[in-house]
Amino acid sequence: MSDKDLIDLDTLLHGSPTWEEVVAFWKVDGDFCEEQYLVAAIEKHLQTEEQRKLMFDHHLSIEKMLNGRYSAARRSCAAVQRIYGEWNAKLGFKAFGA
């Protein structure tokens, strides 16, 4: 996929892009402009119901995770790393985590 074939942020968030287009946007462009758009993209394309429940159980939000604002307790850190690992695996490259 060439740069000229990349979708824009509006299509990513409000359209029906193919999975290949989603991954290409994240990998090549990745310009979400503001955190709110990144959060919306994660909710739409990456986050699962199981992850939502895990986040709820640990009092986490995507925003807290992205900004490192969560408990240093081993269980919370493990939950965040697990979710990041799943998102990275789904994308096929490392986009989240240290």
N, C-alpha and C positions, 0 to 999 in steps of 0.2 A: 504494500500500500504506500503510495507516494504522499508527500506532504499536501499536495493539492487535493487528494482524496479524503483528507481528514475531515471529520465532522466538527461542527462548532459546539460550544458549550450549551447553547439552547437546544440543539438536537440531542445531545447527550442527556440532558435533564428532562426534556419534554417530548422528545420524539420517540421513535422505535428503532434505535440503531441496532445493527447486528452486533454479536458479541465481539467479532473481529474489530469493528469500528470502536467499540468501547475500549478494548485493550489498546488499540492504536492511539486513541486520544490520551489515555492515561500514560502511555509509555513515551510517546513522541511529543505531545503538547503538554499535557498535565497542568495547563494554566487554568486554575479554577477561580482566579481573581480574588475571591473572598472565601473565607472558611465556610460560610453558609452554603455555597454552591458545592464545595467538596463534600460536606455532610450530606447534602441532598443526593449527590451522585453515589456515595457509599450506601445510603439507605436504599436507593433504587437498584443498584447493580451488584453490590457485594454482600450486604448484611442479610443474614438468614434469621428465621424465627428463633432457632436455637441460640444464636448469638444475642438476639434481643433479650431473651430470657436470662442468659448468663450475665449480660450487662446489668439488667434489672437487679438480679440477685446480688451483684457486687456494687450497686449504686453508681454505675458508670454511665456515661453518655459518650457519644462519638467525640464531642467537643472535648470532654475531659481526657479521653484517651489520646487525642491528637496533640493536646497541650501538656501531657504528662501530669495532669491534675487528678491523680488517683492515689489511693493508699499504697504505701510502700510494703504493705503486708504481702507476704509471699503468694497468698491465694489470689489477690487482686492482680498482682504483676503477672502471675501465671495465666490468668484469664485474658488479660490484654495481649500477652504474647501469643496465646493460642489463637485468638481472633485475628491478630495481625498475620500470623502464619497462614491461616485459612484464606484471608483476603489475598495475600501474596501468591499463594498456590493457585487461587482462582484466576488471578491476572497472569500468572506465568512468569513473574519477575518480582523482585523486592521493591515494593513501593512504600511499605509501612514498617516501622520499627527501627531500632538502632543498628 
